[in-house]
Amino acid sequence: MSESTTPDQLGLLDPVPDDFRGVWQRTLLQTDLSAGEHMVNDSTTWVRWLQTSLWHGHLSVPQHIQHDRPAQPLSALLPSQLGALTEQNGFTGITKIASLPEGLVCKWLHRVDYQPPSVLPDAGWMLGDRPGHLIEIGVHAEYNATWELLPDSTGRFIALAGVNQRGQDDGSRIMVAGRYLMCVRPRVKRWPRGMTPGYTLTDVMLTYPELALAWLDCEVSFGVLTQGHWHIERSTLPDRENQQKPFELQRLGEGRAQLMSPDMPSDWQILEWTADGDRITA
């Protein structure tokens, strides 16, 4: 395997253990554990967590909002359909895993969020009872989650950062784990100044309804690479779902990569490249 990283990303931080890398599917979420008989189980929400050596991407789409979900731009959706999108979640950032006497703690440090930032840090105790299986227990909230590793999600790991006209990181990310790919594009509109911590996207939409489309215009898309194409399975933007786009990624040097895919920028900065060869098509 050949590897490329930038000093300010992987060079100063420890990569996650190898058995954490890949794409994880959440199969069960249990909340309100202290309520005993009122425990809530969720096994239907579609959730994927893609993890490279340092970078993560997360996308969560509840089952009940997957029905009345036409593949249309945000501007063409009804108010009720726009409102349903506020129940999604997605984010990307850096993952840090600390080994403590009590066990392993995983911390997800968000850089881009679909939802407004939470009051509580995103962290969980991680228990691995067998290969390809993780149990996450909340550190700052009462929950536990069960994760299963998807087949063919290891073997190569790539993380790229988008760049603006000045050559600076614009917050966009492309991440590859095995045959899976996740794309993240942050919203242009900043959160309101002085926004109370703990707001949800629903709160922001209700407070500033005239900016609803701007708040929702944040992309987190997940799909599969096959035969030179990227098939988008789920996205925060309904019109992106079930699209199949040509995809080719070429490493140009130590820190640059070129992407050939419609509707996506061509120039990217390499944050991580752990793969055989300099060209990725499937």
C-alpha positions as CSV (number, residue, x, y, z in Angstrom):
1,M,0.0,0.0,0.0
2,S,1.1,3.5,-0.7
3,E,0.3,6.2,1.8
4,S,0.1,10.0,1.6
5,T,-0.9,12.4,4.4
6,T,-0.5,16.0,5.3
7,P,1.6,16.8,8.4
8,D,-1.1,18.9,10.0
9,Q,-3.7,16.1,9.7
10,L,-2.3,12.7,10.4
11,G,1.3,13.6,11.3
12,L,0.3,15.2,14.7
13,L,-2.5,12.8,15.6
14,D,-2.6,9.1,16.2
15,P,-4.6,7.1,13.6
16,V,-7.5,5.0,14.9
17,P,-6.8,1.3,15.4
18,D,-7.0,-0.7,12.2
19,D,-10.1,-2.6,13.3
20,F,-12.1,0.6,13.6
21,R,-11.6,1.5,9.9
22,G,-14.2,0.8,7.3
23,V,-17.9,1.5,7.0
24,W,-20.2,0.7,9.9
25,Q,-23.9,0.1,9.8
26,R,-25.9,0.8,12.9
27,T,-28.3,-2.0,13.6
28,L,-29.7,-0.9,16.9
29,L,-30.0,2.2,19.0
30,Q,-31.3,2.1,22.5
31,T,-32.1,5.3,24.4
32,D,-33.6,6.4,27.7
33,L,-31.8,3.5,29.4
34,S,-32.5,4.9,32.8
35,A,-36.2,4.8,32.2
36,G,-36.2,1.0,32.3
37,E,-39.5,-0.2,30.9
38,H,-39.7,2.9,28.7
39,M,-36.5,2.1,26.9
40,V,-36.8,3.1,23.2
41,N,-35.3,0.8,20.5
42,D,-34.6,2.0,17.0
43,S,-33.5,-0.6,14.5
44,T,-35.0,1.0,11.4
45,T,-33.1,4.3,10.9
46,W,-30.6,4.0,8.0
47,V,-27.2,4.9,9.4
48,R,-23.7,4.7,8.0
49,W,-20.4,5.7,9.7
50,L,-17.4,5.7,7.3
51,Q,-14.0,5.7,9.1
52,T,-10.5,6.2,7.6
53,S,-7.3,6.4,9.6
54,L,-8.3,9.8,10.9
55,W,-11.4,11.2,9.2
56,H,-15.0,10.1,9.6
57,G,-18.3,10.7,7.8
58,H,-21.7,10.0,9.3
59,L,-25.2,9.9,7.7
60,S,-28.5,9.1,9.4
61,V,-31.9,9.0,7.7
62,P,-34.9,7.9,9.7
63,Q,-37.2,5.3,8.0
64,H,-40.4,7.3,8.4
65,I,-39.0,10.2,6.3
66,Q,-37.9,8.0,3.4
67,H,-41.4,7.6,1.9
68,D,-42.7,11.0,0.8
69,R,-39.3,12.0,-0.5
70,P,-39.4,12.9,-4.2
71,A,-36.1,13.2,-6.1
72,Q,-36.4,16.9,-6.6
73,P,-34.3,20.0,-5.7
74,L,-35.0,21.6,-2.4
75,S,-36.8,24.5,-4.1
76,A,-39.4,22.1,-5.5
77,L,-40.3,20.4,-2.3
78,L,-43.4,21.1,-0.2
79,P,-43.1,22.7,3.2
80,S,-44.0,19.3,4.9
81,Q,-41.3,17.6,2.8
82,L,-38.7,20.2,3.8
83,G,-39.7,19.8,7.4
84,A,-39.1,16.1,7.2
85,L,-35.5,16.7,6.1
86,T,-34.7,18.4,9.5
87,E,-34.9,15.0,11.1
88,Q,-31.8,13.8,9.2
89,N,-28.3,14.0,10.6
90,G,-24.9,14.0,9.1
91,F,-21.4,15.3,9.9
92,T,-17.7,14.8,9.2
93,G,-14.5,15.5,11.1
94,I,-11.6,13.9,13.0
95,T,-11.9,10.7,15.1
96,K,-9.8,10.3,18.3
97,I,-9.7,7.1,20.3
98,A,-8.3,7.1,23.8
99,S,-7.2,4.0,25.6
100,L,-8.2,4.4,29.3
101,P,-8.0,1.9,32.2
102,E,-11.7,1.5,31.9
103,G,-11.6,0.9,28.1
104,L,-11.6,2.7,24.8
105,V,-13.3,6.0,24.3
106,C,-14.1,7.2,20.8
107,K,-14.5,11.0,20.3
108,W,-15.9,12.3,17.0
109,L,-14.7,15.9,16.6
110,H,-17.1,17.5,14.1
111,R,-15.9,19.9,11.4
112,V,-19.1,20.1,9.3
113,D,-22.6,19.4,10.8
114,Y,-25.9,19.0,9.1
115,Q,-27.6,19.8,12.4
116,P,-26.5,22.7,14.6
117,P,-23.7,21.8,17.0
118,S,-24.8,19.9,20.1
119,V,-24.2,21.1,23.7
120,L,-22.7,17.7,24.5
121,P,-19.5,16.3,23.1
122,D,-19.9,13.3,20.7
123,A,-18.2,10.4,22.5
124,G,-18.8,6.8,23.3
125,W,-17.2,3.9,25.1
126,M,-16.4,1.3,22.5
127,L,-16.7,-2.5,23.1
128,G,-15.7,-5.1,20.5
129,D,-16.9,-8.6,21.4
130,R,-15.9,-10.0,18.0
131,P,-14.4,-8.9,14.7
132,G,-16.6,-6.6,12.7
133,H,-18.9,-5.8,15.6
134,L,-18.9,-2.8,18.0
135,I,-21.1,-1.7,20.9
136,E,-21.1,2.0,21.6
137,I,-22.1,3.3,25.1
138,G,-22.7,7.0,25.5
139,V,-20.3,8.9,27.6
140,H,-22.4,12.1,27.9
141,A,-25.8,10.8,27.1
142,E,-27.9,7.7,28.0
143,Y,-27.8,5.4,25.0
144,N,-26.1,2.4,23.4
145,A,-25.7,1.5,19.8
146,T,-24.7,-1.7,17.9
147,W,-22.6,-1.4,14.8
148,E,-21.7,-4.0,12.1
149,L,-18.9,-3.6,9.6
150,L,-20.0,-3.7,6.0
151,P,-18.3,-6.2,3.7
152,D,-15.7,-4.8,1.3
153,S,-15.3,-1.6,3.3
154,T,-11.6,-2.1,4.1
155,G,-8.4,-2.5,2.1
156,R,-8.1,1.1,0.9
157,F,-8.8,4.4,2.6
158,I,-8.8,7.9,1.1
159,A,-9.7,11.3,2.5
160,L,-9.7,14.5,0.4
161,A,-10.4,18.1,1.3
162,G,-12.0,20.6,-1.1
163,V,-10.1,23.8,-1.8
164,N,-11.4,27.3,-2.5
165,Q,-10.1,29.8,-5.0
166,R,-7.3,30.8,-2.6
167,G,-6.2,27.2,-2.2
168,Q,-7.6,26.9,1.3
169,D,-9.7,24.1,2.8
170,D,-13.4,24.8,2.1
171,G,-14.8,22.2,4.4
172,S,-15.8,19.7,1.7
173,R,-14.7,16.1,2.0
174,I,-14.5,13.0,-0.1
175,M,-13.8,9.8,1.8
176,V,-13.3,6.3,0.5
177,A,-13.3,3.1,2.5
178,G,-13.1,-0.1,0.4
179,R,-15.8,0.1,-2.3
180,Y,-17.8,2.8,-0.4
181,L,-17.6,6.6,-0.8
182,M,-19.0,9.5,1.1
183,C,-19.1,13.1,0.0
184,V,-19.7,16.1,2.3
185,R,-20.4,19.7,1.2
186,P,-21.0,22.3,4.0
187,R,-23.8,24.8,3.7
188,V,-22.8,28.3,2.6
189,K,-25.0,30.0,5.2
190,R,-23.5,30.3,8.6
191,W,-25.6,29.6,11.7
192,P,-27.2,32.7,13.2
193,R,-25.0,34.8,15.4
194,G,-25.7,34.2,19.1
195,M,-27.7,31.0,18.5
196,T,-28.4,29.2,21.7
197,P,-26.4,26.0,22.0
198,G,-28.6,22.9,21.7
199,Y,-30.8,24.2,18.9
200,T,-32.0,21.6,16.4
201,L,-32.4,22.3,12.7
202,T,-36.1,22.3,13.2
203,D,-35.7,25.2,15.7
204,V,-33.6,27.2,13.3
205,M,-36.1,26.6,10.5
206,L,-39.0,27.8,12.6
207,T,-37.0,30.9,13.8
208,Y,-35.8,31.8,10.3
209,P,-38.3,30.3,7.9
210,E,-37.3,32.6,5.1
211,L,-33.9,31.0,5.0
212,A,-35.2,27.4,5.1
213,L,-33.6,26.4,1.8
214,A,-30.2,27.8,2.9
215,W,-30.3,25.9,6.2
216,L,-31.1,22.6,4.3
217,D,-28.5,23.1,1.6
218,C,-25.8,20.9,3.1
219,E,-24.8,17.7,1.4
220,V,-23.8,14.4,3.0
221,S,-24.1,11.6,0.4
222,F,-23.1,7.9,0.7
223,G,-22.8,5.3,-2.1
224,V,-20.9,2.5,-3.7
225,L,-18.2,2.6,-6.3
226,T,-18.6,0.1,-9.1
227,Q,-17.4,-0.1,-12.7
228,G,-16.2,3.4,-12.9
229,H,-19.4,4.9,-11.4
230,W,-20.6,6.1,-8.0
231,H,-24.1,5.0,-7.1
232,I,-25.5,7.3,-4.5
233,E,-27.6,5.3,-2.1
234,R,-28.6,7.9,0.5
235,S,-28.2,11.7,0.8
236,T,-29.4,14.6,2.8
237,L,-30.4,16.1,-0.6
238,P,-33.2,13.9,-2.0
239,D,-32.5,14.8,-5.6
240,R,-29.0,13.2,-5.3
241,E,-30.4,9.8,-4.2
242,N,-30.3,6.9,-6.7
243,Q,-28.1,8.8,-9.1
244,Q,-25.3,7.0,-10.8
245,K,-22.4,9.2,-11.9
246,P,-19.1,8.5,-13.6
247,F,-16.3,8.6,-11.1
248,E,-12.5,8.6,-11.5
249,L,-9.9,9.8,-9.0
250,Q,-6.3,10.4,-9.9
251,R,-3.5,11.2,-7.5
252,L,-1.3,13.9,-9.1
253,G,1.3,14.3,-6.4
254,E,2.1,14.1,-2.8
255,G,-0.8,16.5,-1.8
256,R,-3.1,16.8,-4.8
257,A,-5.8,14.7,-6.5
258,Q,-8.0,15.3,-9.5
259,L,-11.6,14.1,-9.5
260,M,-13.5,13.4,-12.8
261,S,-17.2,13.3,-11.9
262,P,-20.1,15.5,-13.0
263,D,-21.3,18.3,-10.7
264,M,-18.3,18.0,-8.4
265,P,-15.1,20.1,-8.2
266,S,-12.0,18.7,-9.9
267,D,-9.2,19.8,-7.6
268,W,-8.8,18.3,-4.1
269,Q,-6.1,18.2,-1.4
270,I,-5.0,14.8,-0.2
271,L,-5.5,14.2,3.6
272,E,-4.9,10.5,3.4
273,W,-4.2,8.0,0.6
274,T,-3.8,4.4,1.6
275,A,-4.4,2.5,-1.7
276,D,-2.7,0.5,-4.4
277,G,-1.8,2.8,-7.2
278,D,-2.6,6.4,-8.0
279,R,-6.0,5.9,-9.8
280,I,-9.3,5.0,-8.4
281,T,-12.3,4.1,-10.6
282,A,-14.2,1.4,-8.7
